[in-house]
Amino acid sequence: MKTSAANAEWLARSTGAVWHPCTQMKQHETLPLLPIARARGVWLYDYEGRRYLDAVSSWWVNLFGHANPRINAALKNQLDNLEHVMLASFTHGPAIELAERLGKLTGLGHAFYASDGASAVEIALKMSFHFWRNSGKPAKQKFVSLRGSYHGETLGALAVTDVAIFRDAYGPLLNNNLIVDFPSDVAQKPISTGISGHAAPNAASSLPFRRGSSFGGEACCPECVVDAGTELEYLFETRATEIAAFIVEPLVQGANGMRMYHPDYLKKARELCTKYEVHFIADEIMTGFGRTGSMFACEQASARPDLMCLSKGITGGYLPLSCVLSTDQIYDAFYADDTARGFLHSHSYTGSALACRAALATLDIFASDNVIENNRAKATRFSKLVLPLATHPRVKNFRHLGMIWAFEVDSNKPDFARQFFTASLQRGVLLRPIGNTVYFMPPYIIEDEEFQHLVTQTLATIDALCRSI
C-alpha cells in the first residue's frame, strides 16, 4: 500500500520517537505503520481520508464504535467537574457507582481498580496469595493455568502465561507455576507469534471447535471436559496444600488463536476449586461485556468466580481501566487493624474519574439498548453472511461464539499474518491474524452491510494470497 506524503510524515515521526508495543521495530522498515487521524463508528480514517473497517475493535476494546456520542457526552460532562483525584484517602462518585453496578452484575463484592488487564491479573494473583497467608495457609503460593493460556505480559501475569516466546525471553524472572491441559480433542501445537504480537498456534495447528458450531459454544467437545477435568482434579488432590488459585480465560483463549472450549469445563473447575479450597480466578478481560454471548462468559457455566478480572471493553474502548472483583470472603480476610494484613497494592491513577465515567456510560448503553439480545440476533444474521468463508476450500476449523468468528487459513507462508494484514488494509479492512488464525471481533454497532463488506474483502484477501501459495 503506497504511503502518502501526509501519512509518511507521521510514520517517520512515530518510528523516530515511539517504541511500539510487543513489536520488533525493525519490521517497520518494510511494514509501515498506518497513522490514523480520526475515527467514527466502525471506521478508522488516515490522514488522506482513506477508511478502514475496524474488524478487531482496536485490540478488542471498542464495543460501541469510535466517537460514540453517548460516551463522548458523559466524558465531557465529567471533565467539567472532576478529572482525577487519588483514591487513597479520597473517593468520588464515578468509582463508587461503577463498583456498585459491577457488583450487581456479577454478584461479587468490592472492586479494586487498576489501569490494564495485566495489572488486574497481578492484583488477583497477589490477592489470592495474600488471602491464604492471612488465613494461616502461607504454603498456598502456586497458581494453575491452562496450556496455551495468555494473561498478560507483566511478570506475575507472564508467570501464568504459556506462550513460548515470552517464557523463553523472561523465564528466569518468572515464578514456577503449574499448567494443565486445555480441554480439547486436539493436541496443543508449538506456539509462535503473529502480526498482533500476541501468541499464535503454528500454521498447521487445528482447534477444538467443529465446523458449524453454534452460538454459545454448544458444539464444542464435551467429552474432552472429562479428561481435562480429571487431570485438574488429580493435581488438586495431590497438591492443593500448595496451590493458591486456578486462573482461566473463560470459554475462549483469545491470544492463542481464539481456541474455544465447552462451558462444562468451567463448571467442573468451579466445583473442584470449591472442593479443594483453591481460588477460581476468571480472566474476563477479553471475554467480558458481551463478547461471548452473555454479559460475562462464566455465566454460561453458572460458575461464579472468587476473583474476576475485567478490562478492555469496560470503558467502551475509550480510556485505560481495569478492576478486580472479589468475594466478600476474600475482602474480609484483609479487613483488620494490622496494616500488614491489608492489600498492599496501588496505582497513581486507580479509579480515574474519567475512566469510571466512560465505563458507566458503557454500562448505560448495555442497559438501555438491550445489547446482549440484540447481539444474539445480529450474530444469527452475520453467521449466514459469513457462510462463504466457512465453506471456502482454504478455510479450516471455522468457529463462532457470540460476537467472535475465527478460522485458520491453509497456508505455509511463514509471514502469513503480516501479508494478510497488509493485503486486508489495501482492501479497507483492519484484520490482524494471530499466526494463521483470522478472526472477526467487530464493535457491536456494526451493521449488516458493513459486516458483508468485511466478509467480501476477507474472501478477496484469502483468494489473492492463496494464488501465490
N, C-alpha and C positions, 0 to 999 in steps of 0.2 A: 504494500500500500504506500503510495507516494506521500511523502511528508511535505506539507505546505510550509511557506515561509513563516507564517504566524505560529503554527504548531511547532516548527523546528526551533524557534527561539525559546519557547517554554521547555521543550525537550532538552536543549543544551543546558539551560539554567538548572533544570532538575537534576540531570546526571552530574552536573558540576557541584551541586550543593546538598542533595538529598541522598541518604542511604536508604534504599527502598527495602521493605520487609521481606525476609526469607527469600532473598534474591541473590543470584550470582550476578553482580553488577556488570561484569564483562559481557554478559549476554546482550546487554542493551546496545552494544556496538552493532549488532545485526538484527536485533528485535527491538525496534524503537518503542519508547513509551508513548502513550496516547494522552496528550494534555486535554483535559475536559474543562470547558468554560462554564457550562451551566447544565442543569438537568430539570426535567419535569415529567411527572408520571413515570412511565417505564422507560423513558428515553434519556440518553446522555448525549450532549452536543459538544463537539470540539470547537476550536477557535475559528474554523472555517464554516461552521454551521452544519457539518455533516452529523447525522444522528445514528445512535447505536442502541438497539434494544437491550436493556439490562436484564438478561435472562438468568443471572445468578444473584440478583438482589444485592449487588455490590458486596460480595463475600457474605451473603446470607443474612444481611441485616435489615434491608429495606422491605418493609411489609406493605405499606400503603402508598408507595410511589414517592418520587422525589418532589420536593417543594409542595408537600401536601398542605392544602390551605388550612385545615383544622389544626394540625401540629404547628404550622407557622404562627397562627394566631395565638395559640397557647404560649408559645415561646416569647413572642413579642410582649404579651401581657406580663409574663413572669419577669422579663428583662427590665420592665419599668418599675418593678417592686423589689426583687431580691435576686441577684445573680448567684451568690455563693456565700456561705458562712461555714466555718469549720463545725463539724458535727461532734467534736469533743467539747463537752460543757455547754453546747448550744443545740438547738433543734429548730425545725421550721416545718411549715405546713406541707409542702410537697413531699418531703421524706416521710412524714407521718402518714399522710393519706395513701401514698403508694404502698408502704408496708402493710397498712390495714387491708387494702384491696387485694394485694398478693396473698395475704394470709387467708382471706375469704375464698379466693380461687383455689388454693392448694390444700387448705386445712392444716397448714404449718404455722409456726409462731413467728418469732421475731426475725426481721430482715437485717442482715449485715451487708452494708453497701461497699462496693469497690468500683473499679473502672473498666474491667475487661474480663473475658472468660477465663483466661489462665489465672488471673488473680482470684476469681471466685473459686476455682479448683483448689488453689493454695489455701484459701481460707477454710474450705470444707475439710481438707486433709488435716490442717492444724487443729480445727475444732474437734474432730474425731479423736485425734491423738491426745489432746489436752483433756477431753472429756474422760477418757479412760484413766488418765493419770489422776484427775480429780476424784475419780470413782474408786481409787485404790487398786487399779489394774494397770500399772505402768508398763507391763510387759507387752501389752497390745499396741504394737508400733508399726506393723506391716500393713500394706494395702494390696488388695487384689483387683486386677483389671482383666479385661478380655484381650485375647490375642488380636493384634491389629488395631488396638484402641488408640485414640488421639484425644488428649485432654488439655493440650496447651504446651507452650514452649518455655515457660519459666521452670526453674529447677525442680520444684515439687511436682508440678504438672507433668514435666517430662519423665519423672520417675514412675508415673503410672501410664505412660505412653509407650506403645510398642511399635515404633517406627524406626527402622534401621538407620536411616541417615542421621537422625537426631541422636540416637543412642550411641552410634559409633563416634560421633563428634564429641559428645558431652558425657559419655558413660562414666568416666572416673568421678564426676561430680554428683552422680545420682545415687539415691538410696536403692538398695537391692530389694525390690518388691516382688510380688508373685503374679503370675499370668496363668489364666485358664483358657481353654479352647473356646472359640467363637461357636455359637450354636448353629452350625451349617453342615450340610451334607457335602460340602466342597472343601478340600484341604486348603489351608491358607498358603498362598504362594509368597515368594520373596517380595519385599516392598521396595519400590523405587520412588522417585519424586517426579511429579508432573509440573506443568507450567504454573500451577497455582501456588507452588511452594508447600502444599500440604502433602500428606502421604498418598501413595497410589499403589495398586497392585501392578504387577508387571503385565506386559502386553498380552500374555496368554491366560491371565487369571480369569476365572469364572466366578460367579457369585451365586448366593443361595436362592434368590428369587426365581421362580419358574416363569416362563413366558406366559403373559396374560394374567398375571397375578392382579388381584383386585384391590380396591380402595380399602385401606386399613390393614393390609398385610395378611389376609386370611389364608392366602395360598402359599405362605412360607412353608418351611419344612418342620412340621410339628414333632415328627419322630426324633429330629435332632435335639430337641429340647431335653429328651430323656437322657441321652448320652452326656451332653454338656452339663445338665443338672446333676447327674451322678458324679461327675468329676468335681464339680464345685462342692457338693456335699462331702465328698471324701476329704477334700482339702480342709474344709471347715472342721470336720470331725477330728482330724489329726492335728490341726494347727490353730484352732480358734483362739487358744490362750495367747497367741502372739499376733493375731490379726485384728486390726482396728476397724477396717471398713472395706467394703466391696464397692468400687466405683464403676459406673456403666453409662454408656450413651444409649438411652432407651430406644429400641426398635431399629435404629439406623446408625451405623458407623459412617459419619459423614466424610471425613478426610481420608478414609481408607477405601474410597470409591463407592460410596452410598451402598454399603453392604447392609442388607435388611434381614431381620430375623423375626421369628414368631413371638407374639406377646406373651405366650405361655412361659417363655424363659424368664421374663421379668417377674411373673407371678411366682415361679418356683424359687427364684433368687430371693425375693422378698420373704418367702416362708423360711428359707434356710437362714437368712440373716437374723430373723427373729429367734429361730430355734437355737442358734449358736452364739447369740449375743455379738453380732457383727453389724456395724452400721451399714445401711444401704444408702449410697450416695448416687443420686440421679443427676448426671450431667445433661441438663436440658438446654444447654447453651444454644445449640443449633436446632434441636427438636421442639423446643418450647414455642408458645404463642402461635399455635395452629398449624405448624408446618407439616405435621404427620397426620392431620385429620381430626385431632382433638386438641383442646387448648394446650395440654401437656401430654407427651407421649405415654407417660406412666399411667394415665387414666385408662388406656386401652387394656391394661393388665390389672386394673384395680390394685396397683402396687404403690402405695404411698411411701415415699422415701423418708429416711430420717433427716437427710440433708439434701436440698435441691439447689443446684447451681443454675443461675439464669443470666443471660446477657444477650448479645446480638440483637434480635428483634425487639428487645424490651423498650427501646425508645423509638421504634419505627425506623431505625437507621439514621437517626439524627445526631446523637451525642453519645460518647462513651459512658456506659453504666453497666454494672453487674451487681448481683446480690446473691447471698446465700440465705435460704430459709431453713429454719431448724425446727425440730420438735420441741415442745415445752420441756421434755425430759433433758434434752441436751442443754438448753438455755439455763435450766435450773441448776445444773451441775457447776455452773460458773458463778452463780449468784451467792456471794459470801462477803464477809468483812475483809478477808485477806486479798490484797491486790494481786498477789501471785496466782490466785485461783481465777482471776478474771481473764477474759480472752485478750491476749497481747498481740494486737494487730491493728494497723491503721493505714489510711491513705489520706494525703492532704485534701483531695477533692471528694472524699467519701460523702455520698448523699448529695451531690451537687443539686442545687435547687432547680437549675435549668434542665439538667438531665432528668430529674424526677418529674418535672412538669411535662417534658416530652413523653415520658413513659405513661403518665396519667392520661394525656391526650390520646395515646395509642390504645390504652385500655378503654377509653370512652368510645373510640371507633369500634372496637370489638363489641361493646355493649349495645351501641345504637344501630349498628349495621348488620347484626346477625351474621357475623363474618364466618364462623365455623360452618353453619348450614349452607351459606352461600358458596363457600369454598367447595363443599361437597358437590353441589350442583355444577359448579364450574369444572371440577375435576372429572366429572362424568362426561361433560361435553368435550373437554380437552382430550380425554383419553380416546375419543373417537377420532378427533382431528389428528392424533399422533399415530394412528394405525399404520400409515405408510412407512413410518420409521420402524415400528415394531416388526414389520414383515420384510424389511429391507434385507437383502442377502448378506450384506456386510455387518449387520447389526446382530449382536449376541446378547443374551440374558437381559432382555428388556423387562423392566420392572417399574412399579409405581406404588407410591404410598402418599396419601394426602396430596400436598402440593409439591411433590417431588417426582420427577420422572428421570430414569437413568438407564444407560445401556453401555455396552462395550462395542467399539468398532474394531473389526477384524483387520488389524494392520500390524506389520512387523517393523514399521518405521521407528527407530529409536527416539526420534524427536517428534513423534506424532502429536503430542499435546501442543507443542509450540506451533507446528504447522497448522493444526486445526484452529487454534486461537487466532492466528493471523488471517487465515482464509475466511473465517466467520466474520471477523471485523470488516473485511473487504465487502462483505455482504450485509453490513449494517446490523450485526448481531454480536453481542458480547457473550461468549461462552469460554470458560476456562477448564478444559478437561483435566481430570486427575489421572495421569497416565493415559490409558486408552479409554477411560470411562468418561463419557459425555453425559452431562446431567442438566436438567432444567429445574431451577428453583426461582421462578419469577416473582415479582411483587404480586400480592393478591389482587390488585386492581387491574391486572392485565385483562384486556378484552379478547373476545373470540377471534377477531380479525388480526390482532397483534400476536396471539398465540399461533394462528395459522401462518403468519409471516415467519415466526420462529421456526416452525416445522419445515416450511418450504425452503428456507435458507439453510437449515441444518442438512436437509437432504441434498441440496445443491453442493454444500461443502463436502459431504461424505463422497458424493459422486466424483467431484473434482479431485480429491485426494486419492481416491481408490484407483483412478485411471493410471496413476503412476506407480501403483504397488506391484 
